[in-house]
Amino acid sequence: MNYLFRSVVWVLFVTVLGGCGYTQKTKMPNDIKTLAVPTFKNVIQAKQIFSYQSGLEVRLTNAVRDRILFDGNVKLAEPSESDAVLIGNLTQYIQEPIGYDQLEQVDRYRLTIGTDLTLKDLRTNKVIWHEPYFTGEVIYVLRGNGAITEQQAADAAIRKFARDVIDRMVEDW
């Protein structure tokens, strides 16, 4: 029993001391150190706008820039001084009902913000990656516990979008 206990302690000690190989420092593709993020363009077609929030493309851009600063793997710069540029087009803002109450009134929505993103190496003029449908999505309820407004849901979708964009850029899994 004593041998088993010491063996378990030793294995735990070695595991904690040695770690599992995970690091929080990530690497941008092609050794990119500086990145430009011009304001996203709103390319949603007028006939597709059923629900929309004014200035959404600016809020998306600012959220991505803020997340880049928070992440710290690259520095923000102007396009003329950058190794790469992230080009974004806002293509969708969809709010769809996904749940109903006993009176058949909508009580739950899925809010999806869709974009077309391109990360381009400005030194070689080559596309590093292109995501034609990159989204931020949130499900929200209108009444009861956890109820939020459409504005709050959009803010949550934007935060998720920005986090996922940066993960897409820096994670090399």
ROTOR-967720 format. One line per field, with one value per residue (C-alpha): x, y negated, z negated; residue number from 1; chain; residue in one letter. Coordinates in Angstrom, 2 decimals. Example, Ala and Ser with C-alpha at 12.3 -4.5 7.8 and 13.67 -1.06 7.14 Angstrom:
REM residues 2
x <- [12.30, 13.67]
y <- [4.50, 1.06]
z <- [-7.80, -7.14]
num <- [1, 2]
chaine <- [A, A]
residu <- [A, S]
This chain:
REM residues 173
x <- [0.00, 2.81, 4.54, 1.32, 0.85, 4.44, 4.10, 0.92, 2.51, 5.61, 3.54, 1.51, 4.68, 6.32, 3.13, 2.75, 6.44, 6.76, 3.46, 1.52, 3.24, 0.59, 1.68, -0.28, 2.16, 0.94, 2.45, 1.00, 1.39, 4.36, 5.95, 3.59, 4.37, 2.12, -1.46, -3.81, -7.55, -9.37, -13.00, -15.17, -17.49, -21.21, -22.15, -25.52, -27.97, -30.88, -33.44, -31.85, -32.05, -34.98, -33.34, -30.11, -28.18, -26.65, -22.85, -22.48, -19.48, -17.65, -18.47, -17.17, -13.95, -13.38, -14.03, -11.46, -8.91, -9.51, -9.11, -5.83, -4.54, -5.71, -4.13, -0.78, 0.62, 0.71, 0.72, -1.89, -0.53, -1.58, -1.73, 1.34, 3.38, 1.91, 3.07, -0.54, -4.08, -7.37, -10.11, -13.68, -17.04, -20.25, -22.49, -25.33, -27.25, -29.85, -32.21, -34.29, -36.86, -35.96, -38.31, -41.90, -43.90, -47.28, -49.10, -46.90, -45.12, -41.40, -39.38, -35.95, -33.85, -30.61, -28.66, -25.99, -23.53, -21.89, -18.76, -16.37, -12.80, -9.43, -6.03, -3.47, 0.32, 1.24, 4.92, 4.18, 0.72, -0.60, -3.76, -2.92, -6.51, -9.97, -13.17, -16.22, -18.68, -17.15, -19.79, -20.47, -23.60, -25.61, -28.92, -30.92, -34.23, -36.70, -38.39, -37.56, -34.17, -31.32, -33.50, -31.56, -32.31, -31.37, -28.67, -27.15, -27.32, -25.56, -22.84, -22.36, -22.21, -19.66, -17.46, -17.64, -16.87, -13.78, -12.46, -12.96, -11.27, -8.16, -8.17, -8.37, -5.39, -3.03, -3.83, -1.67, -3.43]
y <- [0.00, -2.38, -1.60, -2.34, -5.65, -6.75, -5.71, -7.75, -10.77, -10.43, -10.20, -13.27, -15.18, -14.38, -15.26, -18.61, -19.45, -18.33, -19.70, -18.31, -20.23, -22.93, -26.53, -29.75, -31.27, -30.71, -31.35, -33.26, -31.64, -32.78, -34.53, -37.48, -40.12, -43.02, -42.95, -45.50, -45.19, -47.69, -48.40, -45.53, -46.29, -45.72, -43.78, -42.49, -42.80, -45.14, -42.42, -40.23, -42.79, -41.83, -42.70, -44.65, -46.86, -50.04, -50.18, -46.43, -46.25, -48.86, -47.01, -43.76, -45.45, -47.05, -43.76, -41.97, -44.75, -44.68, -40.91, -41.17, -43.64, -41.37, -38.29, -40.01, -37.64, -40.34, -44.10, -46.19, -48.45, -50.35, -48.33, -50.11, -48.97, -45.47, -41.98, -40.90, -42.18, -40.71, -41.71, -41.25, -41.61, -41.47, -39.18, -38.20, -39.23, -36.57, -36.32, -33.18, -31.86, -28.48, -28.14, -28.90, -29.15, -27.53, -30.31, -29.71, -33.02, -33.10, -32.95, -31.89, -33.10, -32.17, -35.26, -34.67, -37.23, -35.96, -37.27, -36.54, -36.74, -36.70, -36.74, -37.89, -38.06, -41.51, -40.60, -37.85, -39.04, -35.50, -34.49, -32.61, -31.52, -32.43, -31.68, -32.49, -31.93, -32.72, -33.30, -34.49, -32.92, -33.03, -31.60, -33.85, -33.85, -36.73, -35.94, -34.33, -33.46, -34.49, -36.74, -39.31, -41.84, -41.56, -44.20, -42.12, -39.02, -40.87, -41.98, -38.37, -37.14, -39.84, -38.84, -35.18, -36.09, -38.13, -35.38, -32.75, -34.92, -35.32, -31.62, -30.87, -33.14, -32.01, -28.41, -25.92, -22.69]
z <- [0.00, -0.91, 2.41, 4.33, 2.54, 3.25, 6.89, 7.34, 5.66, 7.85, 11.05, 10.04, 9.17, 12.52, 14.41, 12.66, 12.93, 16.52, 17.71, 20.59, 23.37, 23.55, 23.67, 23.78, 26.23, 29.75, 33.13, 36.02, 39.43, 41.52, 38.50, 38.73, 36.12, 37.20, 38.44, 39.96, 39.43, 41.65, 40.81, 41.98, 44.88, 44.66, 47.78, 46.56, 49.42, 48.70, 49.44, 46.74, 43.95, 41.75, 38.47, 38.20, 35.82, 37.14, 37.00, 36.56, 38.92, 36.82, 33.60, 35.13, 36.23, 32.84, 31.05, 33.23, 32.69, 28.93, 28.87, 30.80, 28.22, 25.39, 26.99, 27.54, 30.18, 32.85, 32.83, 34.61, 37.33, 40.40, 43.64, 45.02, 41.99, 41.49, 42.25, 42.82, 43.10, 41.93, 44.37, 43.22, 44.89, 42.87, 44.91, 42.57, 39.51, 38.91, 35.97, 36.14, 33.68, 32.23, 29.26, 28.36, 25.15, 24.38, 26.27, 29.33, 28.85, 29.68, 26.48, 27.82, 30.73, 32.42, 33.49, 36.11, 37.41, 40.59, 42.27, 45.07, 43.72, 45.43, 43.76, 46.29, 46.01, 47.31, 47.72, 50.25, 51.32, 50.70, 48.89, 45.70, 45.17, 46.33, 44.42, 46.58, 43.72, 40.35, 37.70, 34.21, 32.82, 29.63, 28.45, 26.18, 24.34, 24.13, 20.82, 17.50, 16.08, 18.33, 20.49, 22.52, 25.23, 28.87, 28.26, 25.46, 27.64, 30.47, 28.04, 26.91, 30.53, 31.35, 28.38, 29.39, 32.99, 32.02, 29.74, 32.45, 35.10, 32.98, 32.15, 35.87, 36.55, 33.81, 32.98, 34.80, 33.86]
num <- [1, 2, 3, 4, 5, 6, 7, 8, 9, 10, 11, 12, 13, 14, 15, 16, 17, 18, 19, 20, 21, 22, 23, 24, 25, 26, 27, 28, 29, 30, 31, 32, 33, 34, 35, 36, 37, 38, 39, 40, 41, 42, 43, 44, 45, 46, 47, 48, 49, 50, 51, 52, 53, 54, 55, 56, 57, 58, 59, 60, 61, 62, 63, 64, 65, 66, 67, 68, 69, 70, 71, 72, 73, 74, 75, 76, 77, 78, 79, 80, 81, 82, 83, 84, 85, 86, 87, 88, 89, 90, 91, 92, 93, 94, 95, 96, 97, 98, 99, 100, 101, 102, 103, 104, 105, 106, 107, 108, 109, 110, 111, 112, 113, 114, 115, 116, 117, 118, 119, 120, 121, 122, 123, 124, 125, 126, 127, 128, 129, 130, 131, 132, 133, 134, 135, 136, 137, 138, 139, 140, 141, 142, 143, 144, 145, 146, 147, 148, 149, 150, 151, 152, 153, 154, 155, 156, 157, 158, 159, 160, 161, 162, 163, 164, 165, 166, 167, 168, 169, 170, 171, 172, 173]
chaine <- [A, A, A, A, A, A, A, A, A, A, A, A, A, A, A, A, A, A, A, A, A, A, A, A, A, A, A, A, A, A, A, A, A, A, A, A, A, A, A, A, A, A, A, A, A, A, A, A, A, A, A, A, A, A, A, A, A, A, A, A, A, A, A, A, A, A, A, A, A, A, A, A, A, A, A, A, A, A, A, A, A, A, A, A, A, A, A, A, A, A, A, A, A, A, A, A, A, A, A, A, A, A, A, A, A, A, A, A, A, A, A, A, A, A, A, A, A, A, A, A, A, A, A, A, A, A, A, A, A, A, A, A, A, A, A, A, A, A, A, A, A, A, A, A, A, A, A, A, A, A, A, A, A, A, A, A, A, A, A, A, A, A, A, A, A, A, A, A, A, A, A, A, A]
residu <- [M, N, Y, L, F, R, S, V, V, W, V, L, F, V, T, V, L, G, G, C, G, Y, T, Q, K, T, K, M, P, N, D, I, K, T, L, A, V, P, T, F, K, N, V, I, Q, A, K, Q, I, F, S, Y, Q, S, G, L, E, V, R, L, T, N, A, V, R, D, R, I, L, F, D, G, N, V, K, L, A, E, P, S, E, S, D, A, V, L, I, G, N, L, T, Q, Y, I, Q, E, P, I, G, Y, D, Q, L, E, Q, V, D, R, Y, R, L, T, I, G, T, D, L, T, L, K, D, L, R, T, N, K, V, I, W, H, E, P, Y, F, T, G, E, V, I, Y, V, L, R, G, N, G, A, I, T, E, Q, Q, A, A, D, A, A, I, R, K, F, A, R, D, V, I, D, R, M, V, E, D, W]
